[in-house]
Amino acid sequence: MQTPWLQTVYGFIGLTDMTFVHADGLDFGGPDYREQSLSAAKAQLTEIAQTW
């Protein structure tokens, strides 16, 4: 829900090349789901950092 809003706001000031990393469901699904979601987000951040 925040992604389109952030794209609009940042686009208004000229920032258009954005990558969003999502760690969804951190408060739901228990500790296993939380750890899985954070691990996936960290892996995505690592991949982005290597190509940057």
N, C-alpha and C positions, 0 to 999 in steps of 0.2 A: 504494500500500500504506500510506503514511503518513497519507493523508487521513482514513480512518475512525478511526484511532487518535487523531489530533489533534482531530477533532470530538468524540470521546468525552471526552478529557481536558479540553479547553476547555469543553465542555458541562457537565462536572461542577462547574466553578467559575463557571458562569453565562454564559459567552460562547457564544452560539448563532448570531449573525448573522455568518457568516464567508464569505469568498470566497477560493478557492485559485487561484493562478496556477501552472501547471505548465510547466517547461522540461525536457522529457524527452529522454533520449538524448544527453546532452552528452558522454559518454565513448565513444559508439558512432556509427558512420556517417560519420566524417570531419569535417573542418572546415566543409564546406558545410552538412551537416546540423546541426551545432552552431550555426552562425550563423543558420540558418533557424529553429531552435527558440528561440533567444534573441530574435530579432526578433519572433516571434509572441508570446512572453511579454511583451516590452516594449510591444507594441501593445495587448495586453490590459490591462496596468497603466495605460497612458495612458487607455484607455477608462474604466476604473474610476475613475481620478482625476478625469476630467471630469464624471462623474455623481455624485461624492461631494461 
